[in-house]
Amino acid sequence: MCPWRVTGSAGIITGRSDIFVPSDPDEDESEFQWDRPGRSIVDQQLSTWIEAHKDRPLAVLEITVDRCAGFAMRLEDLNSLEVFPDAFSMPHDIREHWRILQPGQDTPHFVVNNQGWG
């Protein structure tokens, strides 16, 4: 999974590295299980951000793609989702950068890796 971040008018709301930070500041880091839903700061921040826009979802204004398989999805009210692969991959080493899917749907995913998309 490549780096990503959600930004708003005040700066970064959350990003990939927040997955590994407990939302409870008193939680013992040796006990922290980042892969349990609701435990990381990314879960807390995204939940708050989504809740703030539930009555008026943000429209996508523009999507720009860069030459390294990254993209920026610009949303209303100075919000955005930015995804940026950050690693070199040998041609024989297929690495997934990111994917788009519909949660709860049994539909194909759009996957981008170091050899293209599909």
C-alpha angles and dihedrals in degrees: 000000000000126000119282138168141191114219135190138181092288096048134262114012094183141324146188096285090058088070088078097049119087116236089219107073090202094055115117106245091220089059096044115117105195094187095061110099115252096016102097130070090242089063091050095046095045091047091053092046094048092046090052090058101036095106093047112023115209116256120226109246101179143350120208124188126203130212092256097061094265126127143190121213108200114206134187122284095031093296123138146167114222124190121185126175108218108184137082114233128198112236092247092051108077110203125183112226101184144326139207119216141159109245113230092016126109094220132124118276124232103232128187120196136162090278097052135273140300 
